[in-house]
Amino acid sequence: MKAALTFLTLLLAGCGGSGPAENTAAQLDNAAEQSTPGAAEVLENAADRVREGDDANAAAEANQAMNQAANVAASER
């Protein structure tokens, strides 16, 4: 799971395009598609919050969501 979180972090850092918050939200959605059901829910909810919030909080929201998703995924195994 740590490798997946590292990969997601790298993806989030390398985003380009429509805007930081939207890119972060899209990457969270992408990670959700590859996650366990519970972790996916955490990541999808975070993506929604990122889209509704401002760019300044996108990275913090994503980081928190990744940590929560890792904990949920670990408990689902």
N, CA, C and O atoms as a GROMACS GRO file, in nm:
protein
  308
    1MET      N    1   0.082  -0.119   0.000
    1MET     CA    2   0.000   0.000   0.000
    1MET      C    3   0.086   0.125   0.000
    1MET      O    4   0.050   0.227  -0.060
    2LYS      N    5   0.203   0.119   0.068
    2LYS     CA    6   0.290   0.236   0.068
    2LYS      C    7   0.337   0.270  -0.072
    2LYS      O    8   0.352   0.388  -0.106
    3ALA      N    9   0.361   0.168  -0.155
    3ALA     CA   10   0.402   0.194  -0.292
    3ALA      C   11   0.291   0.266  -0.368
    3ALA      O   12   0.318   0.356  -0.448
    4ALA      N   13   0.167   0.227  -0.343
    4ALA     CA   14   0.054   0.294  -0.409
    4ALA      C   15   0.042   0.438  -0.364
    4ALA      O   16   0.014   0.527  -0.445
    5LEU      N   17   0.064   0.463  -0.236
    5LEU     CA   18   0.058   0.601  -0.186
    5LEU      C   19   0.171   0.685  -0.243
    5LEU      O   20   0.151   0.802  -0.276
    6THR      N   21   0.289   0.627  -0.255
    6THR     CA   22   0.401   0.699  -0.315
    6THR      C   23   0.370   0.731  -0.459
    6THR      O   24   0.395   0.843  -0.505
    7PHE      N   25   0.316   0.635  -0.532
    7PHE     CA   26   0.278   0.656  -0.671
    7PHE      C   27   0.176   0.767  -0.684
    7PHE      O   28   0.188   0.855  -0.769
    8LEU      N   29   0.074   0.764  -0.597
    8LEU     CA   30  -0.030   0.867  -0.601
    8LEU      C   31   0.030   1.004  -0.570
    8LEU      O   32  -0.005   1.103  -0.634
    9THR      N   33   0.119   1.009  -0.474
    9THR     CA   34   0.184   1.136  -0.441
    9THR      C   35   0.260   1.191  -0.560
    9THR      O   36   0.253   1.311  -0.587
   10LEU      N   37   0.331   1.105  -0.630
   10LEU     CA   38   0.404   1.149  -0.748
   10LEU      C   39   0.309   1.196  -0.858
   10LEU      O   40   0.336   1.295  -0.926
   11LEU      N   41   0.199   1.127  -0.874
   11LEU     CA   42   0.100   1.170  -0.972
   11LEU      C   43   0.042   1.306  -0.937
   11LEU      O   44   0.026   1.392  -1.023
   12LEU      N   45   0.013   1.325  -0.810
   12LEU     CA   46  -0.043   1.453  -0.768
   12LEU      C   47   0.057   1.565  -0.790
   12LEU      O   48   0.019   1.676  -0.828
   13ALA      N   49   0.183   1.538  -0.765
   13ALA     CA   50   0.286   1.641  -0.781
   13ALA      C   51   0.307   1.677  -0.927
   13ALA      O   52   0.343   1.791  -0.958
   14GLY      N   53   0.286   1.582  -1.016
   14GLY     CA   54   0.313   1.606  -1.158
   14GLY      C   55   0.193   1.646  -1.240
   14GLY      O   56   0.199   1.645  -1.362
   15CYS      N   57   0.085   1.681  -1.175
   15CYS     CA   58  -0.037   1.716  -1.248
   15CYS      C   59  -0.018   1.846  -1.325
   15CYS      O   60   0.048   1.939  -1.280
   16GLY      N   61  -0.078   1.849  -1.442
   16GLY     CA   62  -0.081   1.972  -1.519
   16GLY      C   63  -0.219   1.984  -1.580
   16GLY      O   64  -0.294   1.886  -1.579
   17GLY      N   65  -0.254   2.098  -1.632
   17GLY     CA   66  -0.381   2.109  -1.700
   17GLY      C   67  -0.474   2.211  -1.643
   17GLY      O   68  -0.436   2.327  -1.626
   18SER      N   69  -0.596   2.170  -1.612
   18SER     CA   70  -0.704   2.264  -1.586
   18SER      C   71  -0.691   2.343  -1.457
   18SER      O   72  -0.750   2.451  -1.449
   19GLY      N   73  -0.622   2.299  -1.362
   19GLY     CA   74  -0.605   2.371  -1.236
   19GLY      C   75  -0.564   2.276  -1.127
   19GLY      O   76  -0.598   2.157  -1.133
   20PRO      N   77  -0.493   2.324  -1.029
   20PRO     CA   78  -0.442   2.235  -0.924
   20PRO      C   79  -0.551   2.156  -0.851
   20PRO      O   80  -0.536   2.036  -0.830
   21ALA      N   81  -0.659   2.221  -0.813
   21ALA     CA   82  -0.763   2.150  -0.740
   21ALA      C   83  -0.830   2.044  -0.827
   21ALA      O   84  -0.852   1.932  -0.782
   22GLU      N   85  -0.862   2.079  -0.951
   22GLU     CA   86  -0.928   1.982  -1.039
   22GLU      C   87  -0.834   1.865  -1.070
   22GLU      O   88  -0.878   1.750  -1.074
   23ASN      N   89  -0.707   1.894  -1.091
   23ASN     CA   90  -0.611   1.787  -1.117
   23ASN      C   91  -0.598   1.695  -0.997
   23ASN      O   92  -0.592   1.573  -1.011
   24THR      N   93  -0.593   1.753  -0.879
   24THR     CA   94  -0.584   1.673  -0.757
   24THR      C   95  -0.709   1.587  -0.742
   24THR      O   96  -0.698   1.469  -0.708
   25ALA      N   97  -0.825   1.644  -0.765
   25ALA     CA   98  -0.950   1.569  -0.755
   25ALA      C   99  -0.953   1.454  -0.856
   25ALA      O  100  -0.998   1.344  -0.823
   26ALA      N  101  -0.907   1.480  -0.976
   26ALA     CA  102  -0.904   1.375  -1.079
   26ALA      C  103  -0.811   1.261  -1.039
   26ALA      O  104  -0.842   1.144  -1.062
   27GLN      N  105  -0.699   1.294  -0.980
   27GLN     CA  106  -0.605   1.190  -0.936
   27GLN      C  107  -0.663   1.111  -0.820
   27GLN      O  108  -0.642   0.990  -0.811
   28LEU      N  109  -0.735   1.177  -0.730
   28LEU     CA  110  -0.802   1.105  -0.622
   28LEU      C  111  -0.907   1.010  -0.677
   28LEU      O  112  -0.921   0.898  -0.630
   29ASP      N  113  -0.982   1.056  -0.777
   29ASP     CA  114  -1.081   0.968  -0.842
   29ASP      C  115  -1.012   0.848  -0.908
   29ASP      O  116  -1.061   0.736  -0.899
   30ASN      N  117  -0.900   0.873  -0.973
   30ASN     CA  118  -0.824   0.766  -1.037
   30ASN      C  119  -0.775   0.665  -0.932
   30ASN      O  120  -0.784   0.544  -0.953
   31ALA      N  121  -0.725   0.715  -0.822
   31ALA     CA  122  -0.679   0.626  -0.715
   31ALA      C  123  -0.795   0.546  -0.658
   31ALA      O  124  -0.779   0.429  -0.623
   32ALA      N  125  -0.911   0.609  -0.649
   32ALA     CA  126  -1.029   0.541  -0.597
   32ALA      C  127  -1.068   0.421  -0.683
   32ALA      O  128  -1.111   0.318  -0.632
   33GLU      N  129  -1.051   0.436  -0.814
   33GLU     CA  130  -1.083   0.327  -0.906
   33GLU      C  131  -0.993   0.205  -0.886
   33GLU      O  132  -1.029   0.094  -0.925
   34GLN      N  133  -0.878   0.225  -0.825
   34GLN     CA  134  -0.782   0.118  -0.806
   34GLN      C  135  -0.774   0.071  -0.661
   34GLN      O  136  -0.685  -0.005  -0.625
   35SER      N  137  -0.867   0.117  -0.580
   35SER     CA  138  -0.862   0.091  -0.436
   35SER      C  139  -0.968  -0.008  -0.392
   35SER      O  140  -1.056  -0.047  -0.469
   36THR      N  141  -0.957  -0.046  -0.266
   36THR     CA  142  -1.061  -0.129  -0.205
   36THR      C  143  -1.188  -0.045  -0.194
   36THR      O  144  -1.181   0.077  -0.202
   37PRO      N  145  -1.303  -0.108  -0.175
   37PRO     CA  146  -1.428  -0.031  -0.169
   37PRO      C  147  -1.430   0.079  -0.062
   37PRO      O  148  -1.472   0.191  -0.090
   38GLY      N  149  -1.385   0.049   0.056
   38GLY     CA  150  -1.385   0.148   0.163
   38GLY      C  151  -1.289   0.262   0.136
   38GLY      O  152  -1.321   0.378   0.158
   39ALA      N  153  -1.170   0.228   0.088
   39ALA     CA  154  -1.070   0.331   0.056
   39ALA      C  155  -1.120   0.416  -0.061
   39ALA      O  156  -1.098   0.537  -0.063
   40ALA      N  157  -1.185   0.354  -0.156
   40ALA     CA  158  -1.240   0.428  -0.270
   40ALA      C  159  -1.340   0.532  -0.225
   40ALA      O  160  -1.342   0.644  -0.276
   41GLU      N  161  -1.424   0.496  -0.130
   41GLU     CA  162  -1.522   0.592  -0.079
   41GLU      C  163  -1.453   0.712  -0.014
   41GLU      O  164  -1.494   0.826  -0.036
   42VAL      N  165  -1.349   0.687   0.064
   42VAL     CA  166  -1.273   0.796   0.126
   42VAL      C  167  -1.214   0.887   0.019
   42VAL      O  168  -1.225   1.009   0.029
   43LEU      N  169  -1.153   0.828  -0.083
   43LEU     CA  170  -1.088   0.906  -0.188
   43LEU      C  171  -1.189   0.983  -0.273
   43LEU      O  172  -1.164   1.098  -0.310
   44GLU      N  173  -1.302   0.921  -0.305
   44GLU     CA  174  -1.405   0.990  -0.383
   44GLU      C  175  -1.464   1.108  -0.306
   44GLU      O  176  -1.488   1.214  -0.363
   45ASN      N  177  -1.487   1.089  -0.177
   45ASN     CA  178  -1.539   1.199  -0.095
   45ASN      C  179  -1.438   1.313  -0.089
   45ASN      O  180  -1.475   1.430  -0.095
   46ALA      N  181  -1.310   1.278  -0.077
   46ALA     CA  182  -1.206   1.382  -0.075
   46ALA      C  183  -1.201   1.456  -0.208
   46ALA      O  184  -1.184   1.578  -0.210
   47ALA      N  185  -1.216   1.384  -0.318
   47ALA     CA  186  -1.216   1.448  -0.450
   47ALA      C  187  -1.331   1.548  -0.459
   47ALA      O  188  -1.313   1.658  -0.513
   48ASP      N  189  -1.446   1.512  -0.407
   48ASP     CA  190  -1.560   1.605  -0.407
   48ASP      C  191  -1.530   1.729  -0.323
   48ASP      O  192  -1.561   1.840  -0.364
   49ARG      N  193  -1.469   1.709  -0.206
   49ARG     CA  194  -1.435   1.823  -0.121
   49ARG      C  195  -1.332   1.913  -0.187
   49ARG      O  196  -1.339   2.035  -0.175
   50VAL      N  197  -1.235   1.853  -0.256
   50VAL     CA  198  -1.133   1.932  -0.326
   50VAL      C  199  -1.198   2.017  -0.435
   50VAL      O  200  -1.165   2.134  -0.451
   51ARG      N  201  -1.290   1.958  -0.509
   51ARG     CA  202  -1.358   2.033  -0.616
   51ARG      C  203  -1.440   2.149  -0.560
   51ARG      O  204  -1.453   2.253  -0.624
   52GLU      N  205  -1.494   2.132  -0.442
   52GLU     CA  206  -1.576   2.236  -0.381
   52GLU      C  207  -1.494   2.341  -0.307
   52GLU      O  208  -1.543   2.451  -0.282
   53GLY      N  209  -1.369   2.308  -0.272
   53GLY     CA  210  -1.285   2.398  -0.195
   53GLY      C  211  -1.199   2.485  -0.283
   53GLY      O  212  -1.229   2.507  -0.401
   54ASP      N  213  -1.091   2.535  -0.224
   54ASP     CA  214  -1.000   2.620  -0.300
   54ASP      C  215  -0.868   2.547  -0.325
   54ASP      O  216  -0.837   2.447  -0.261
   55ASP      N  217  -0.793   2.599  -0.418
   55ASP     CA  218  -0.666   2.537  -0.458
   55ASP      C  219  -0.567   2.527  -0.343
   55ASP      O  220  -0.487   2.434  -0.339
   56ALA      N  221  -0.572   2.620  -0.252
   56ALA     CA  222  -0.474   2.624  -0.143
   56ALA      C  223  -0.485   2.502  -0.051
   56ALA      O  224  -0.385   2.462   0.009
   57ASN      N  225  -0.602   2.444  -0.040
   57ASN     CA  226  -0.622   2.330   0.049
   57ASN      C  227  -0.623   2.195  -0.022
   57ASN      O  228  -0.639   2.092   0.043
   58ALA      N  229  -0.607   2.194  -0.152
   58ALA     CA  230  -0.618   2.069  -0.229
   58ALA      C  231  -0.512   1.967  -0.187
   58ALA      O  232  -0.545   1.850  -0.166
   59ALA      N  233  -0.388   2.009  -0.175
   59ALA     CA  234  -0.282   1.915  -0.140
   59ALA      C  235  -0.300   1.860   0.000
   59ALA      O  236  -0.280   1.740   0.023
   60ALA      N  237  -0.339   1.944   0.094
   60ALA     CA  238  -0.361   1.897   0.231
   60ALA      C  239  -0.478   1.799   0.237
   60ALA      O  240  -0.471   1.698   0.306
   61GLU      N  241  -0.583   1.829   0.164
   61GLU     CA  242  -0.700   1.741   0.159
   61GLU      C  243  -0.661   1.605   0.100
   61GLU      O  244  -0.702   1.501   0.151
   62ALA      N  245  -0.584   1.608  -0.008
   62ALA     CA  246  -0.540   1.483  -0.072
   62ALA      C  247  -0.452   1.402   0.020
   62ALA      O  248  -0.466   1.280   0.028
   63ASN      N  249  -0.361   1.467   0.088
   63ASN     CA  250  -0.271   1.397   0.180
   63ASN      C  251  -0.349   1.330   0.292
   63ASN      O  252  -0.324   1.214   0.325
   64GLN      N  253  -0.442   1.403   0.349
   64GLN     CA  254  -0.525   1.347   0.455
   64GLN      C  255  -0.606   1.228   0.403
   64GLN      O  256  -0.617   1.125   0.469
   65ALA      N  257  -0.662   1.243   0.285
   65ALA     CA  258  -0.743   1.135   0.226
   65ALA      C  259  -0.658   1.011   0.200
   65ALA      O  260  -0.704   0.899   0.222
   66MET      N  261  -0.537   1.030   0.151
   66MET     CA  262  -0.450   0.915   0.125
   66MET      C  263  -0.419   0.840   0.253
   66MET      O  264  -0.419   0.716   0.254
   67ASN      N  265  -0.393   0.913   0.361
   67ASN     CA  266  -0.366   0.848   0.489
   67ASN      C  267  -0.489   0.772   0.539
   67ASN      O  268  -0.478   0.658   0.585
   68GLN      N  269  -0.605   0.835   0.530
   68GLN     CA  270  -0.728   0.768   0.572
   68GLN      C  271  -0.758   0.646   0.486
   68GLN      O  272  -0.797   0.541   0.537
   69ALA      N  273  -0.738   0.660   0.356
   69ALA     CA  274  -0.764   0.548   0.265
   69ALA      C  275  -0.670   0.432   0.293
   69ALA      O  276  -0.711   0.316   0.287
   70ALA      N  277  -0.546   0.461   0.324
   70ALA     CA  278  -0.450   0.354   0.357
   70ALA      C  279  -0.494   0.280   0.482
   70ALA      O  280  -0.485   0.158   0.488
   71ASN      N  281  -0.542   0.353   0.580
   71ASN     CA  282  -0.590   0.289   0.704
   71ASN      C  283  -0.713   0.203   0.678
   71ASN      O  284  -0.724   0.093   0.731
   72VAL      N  285  -0.804   0.254   0.597
   72VAL     CA  286  -0.925   0.178   0.564
   72VAL      C  287  -0.889   0.053   0.485
   72VAL      O  288  -0.939  -0.055   0.513
   73ALA      N  289  -0.801   0.069   0.385
   73ALA     CA  290  -0.762  -0.046   0.304
   73ALA      C  291  -0.694  -0.153   0.389
   73ALA      O  292  -0.716  -0.273   0.368
   74ALA      N  293  -0.612  -0.111   0.483
   74ALA     CA  294  -0.544  -0.207   0.570
   74ALA      C  295  -0.644  -0.283   0.656
   74ALA      O  296  -0.626  -0.402   0.682
   75SER      N  297  -0.748  -0.215   0.700
   75SER     CA  298  -0.848  -0.283   0.784
   75SER      C  299  -0.939  -0.375   0.703
   75SER      O  300  -1.001  -0.465   0.759
   76GLU      N  301  -0.946  -0.353   0.572
   76GLU     CA  302  -1.031  -0.437   0.487
   76GLU      C  303  -0.963  -0.566   0.447
   76GLU      O  304  -1.028  -0.657   0.394
   77ARG      N  305  -0.838  -0.577   0.471
   77ARG     CA  306  -0.765  -0.699   0.430
   77ARG      C  307  -0.770  -0.804   0.533
   77ARG      O  308  -0.715  -0.912   0.514
   0.00000   0.00000   0.00000
